[in-house]
Structure formats: structure tokens, C-alpha cells
Amino acid sequence: MAQLKFNAAEVDTTSRDAIPSGTYEAVVTDSETRATKSGTGIGINLTFEILSEGPAKGRKVFAWINYENASAKAQQIGREELASLCKAVGVTELEDTVQLHNLPLLITVGLDRNDPTKNVIKAYKAKSAQTQQPVQKSPQASGAAPWVR
């Protein structure tokens, strides 16, 4: 027999099932770099927290991005995914993954095709379309009259 001092009411037992596929507002809450399983590369492990109202609010979704990999294709895909994430949160020059933290973005979540009990992030998008559009010079800033094209 083992004696314990445990109060089950203090422990969150919210479902850990996969959240429904869809697009959610989220933020990166944690990140770390780790060696790949083979030890020949480096990956970025990211934790996202769902901010969208609804049953998924507060849930965590995880992503693994291959940053350096022996497979050139895996590394290319990882770099593209990291670039997409950076653009979605407005970080152009990434020096530390902490720069990605607490910046709202939209993530498209789906089910892992090999394990439908787990979620995968399929896309990263800026929270508003305004942040995706480049700043354009006004006609007046270029010295031309507004009606001249």
C-alpha cells in the first residue's frame, strides 16, 4: 500500500484527444532546438496554444520543424515551414526562437495521416490580411500628383 496526498479536483482532466481540423488563432508559447533522432541534424520543437473561442481554447498543438537535416529535401521543407511561420508573425530575421513567442497568428490544424489521434499543423498565416500586404508608396510620396498614374 502506498500513501499519497493527492487531490484530483486540482488536476485538469480536459480531453487530450485531437482537436477538430480547422483554422485557429494561436501563439507560440514554448520552443526549443533538439538533435534529430538520428543525431545528424537539428530540429525546432514548438508549442502553440489555441486562443480561438470554443472547445479548443487553451489546448496545445505541437510542431516539429527540421532546421538542419542530412536529407536536403527534409531540410528544404523545414526551412520553408519556418519561413512561413516567421512571415505569419512578422519576424523577418530570426536569431532566437523566442522571437516567435506570444505573437498571434492563424494555424490550420489537421489530423496526422499516420496517427489520426494526433494533430499536425498544415499552414501558418498572418492573423490579418493587412500584415501580409507590403507597404506601398502613395502617389504623393513619389512626387506625382494623385491623379497621374
C-alpha positions in Angstrom: 0.0 0.0 0.0 1.2 3.5 -0.9 0.1 6.5 1.0 -0.5 9.7 -1.1 -1.7 13.2 -0.5 -3.5 13.8 -3.8 -6.5 16.0 -4.7 -7.9 15.0 -8.1 -10.1 18.2 -8.1 -6.9 20.2 -8.6 -5.9 18.4 -11.8 -7.2 19.4 -15.2 -8.5 16.3 -16.9 -9.7 18.1 -20.1 -9.7 15.8 -23.1 -6.3 15.2 -24.8 -8.0 13.9 -27.9 -7.0 15.6 -31.2 -8.8 18.9 -31.8 -11.1 19.1 -34.8 -9.4 20.1 -38.1 -9.8 23.8 -38.9 -8.1 27.2 -38.6 -7.4 28.6 -35.2 -5.9 31.7 -33.7 -2.8 30.7 -31.7 0.5 31.8 -30.3 3.8 30.0 -29.8 4.3 29.6 -26.1 7.4 27.5 -26.0 10.2 26.5 -28.3 13.5 24.6 -28.2 16.0 23.1 -30.5 16.9 19.5 -30.4 19.0 17.0 -32.2 17.1 14.8 -34.7 16.6 11.2 -33.7 19.5 10.2 -35.9 21.7 12.8 -34.3 22.7 14.2 -37.7 20.6 17.3 -37.7 18.7 19.9 -35.6 15.0 20.5 -35.3 12.8 23.1 -33.7 10.1 21.8 -31.3 7.3 24.4 -31.0 4.3 24.5 -28.7 1.2 26.5 -29.8 -1.7 27.5 -27.5 -5.1 27.9 -29.2 -6.6 31.4 -28.5 -9.8 30.9 -30.5 -13.1 30.8 -28.6 -14.7 27.3 -28.4 -13.9 23.9 -27.1 -10.3 24.0 -28.3 -9.4 27.2 -26.5 -6.4 26.8 -24.3 -5.4 23.5 -25.9 -1.9 22.9 -27.1 -0.7 21.9 -30.5 2.9 20.9 -31.3 5.1 21.2 -34.3 8.5 19.8 -35.3 10.4 21.7 -37.9 13.6 20.2 -39.5 16.1 23.0 -39.4 19.3 21.1 -40.3 18.9 17.6 -41.8 21.1 15.1 -43.6 18.2 14.9 -46.2 18.4 18.0 -48.3 14.6 17.6 -49.1 13.7 17.4 -45.4 15.8 20.5 -44.7 14.2 22.4 -47.5 10.7 21.5 -46.4 11.6 22.5 -42.8 13.1 25.8 -43.9 10.0 26.6 -46.0 7.8 25.8 -43.0 9.9 28.0 -40.7 9.8 30.9 -43.2 6.0 30.6 -43.4 5.8 30.8 -39.6 8.1 33.7 -39.5 6.2 35.6 -42.1 2.9 34.9 -40.4 4.1 36.6 -37.2 6.1 39.3 -38.9 9.6 38.2 -38.0 11.9 38.6 -40.9 15.3 38.0 -39.3 15.2 35.1 -36.8 18.1 34.9 -34.4 16.3 33.2 -31.5 13.1 31.2 -31.5 11.9 33.3 -28.5 11.2 36.0 -31.1 8.2 33.8 -32.3 6.6 33.7 -28.9 3.3 35.3 -28.0 2.7 36.7 -31.5 -0.9 35.9 -32.6 -1.3 34.0 -35.9 -3.6 31.6 -37.6 -2.7 28.0 -37.8 -4.5 25.4 -39.9 -4.7 22.2 -38.0 -5.4 18.7 -39.4 -5.1 15.1 -38.3 -1.8 13.2 -38.7 -2.4 10.8 -41.6 -0.3 8.1 -39.8 -2.0 8.6 -36.4 -5.4 10.3 -36.5 -5.3 10.7 -32.7 -2.7 13.4 -33.2 -2.8 16.9 -34.7 -0.4 18.4 -37.2 -0.1 22.0 -38.3 -0.6 22.2 -42.0 -0.3 26.0 -42.5 0.7 29.3 -40.8 -1.0 32.5 -41.8 -0.9 36.1 -40.5 -3.8 37.0 -38.3 -4.9 39.8 -40.5 -4.5 40.3 -44.3 -3.1 43.8 -43.6 0.1 42.3 -42.1 0.7 40.3 -45.3 0.5 43.2 -47.7 3.6 45.1 -48.4 3.6 48.8 -47.7 3.1 50.8 -50.9 4.3 54.3 -51.5 1.5 56.8 -52.0 1.5 58.8 -55.3 2.3 61.9 -53.3 5.3 60.3 -51.7 6.7 59.6 -55.1 6.2 63.3 -56.1 3.5 62.6 -58.7 0.0 64.1 -58.4 -2.6 61.6 -57.1 -4.5 61.5 -60.4 -1.4 60.8 -62.5 -0.6 57.2 -63.0 
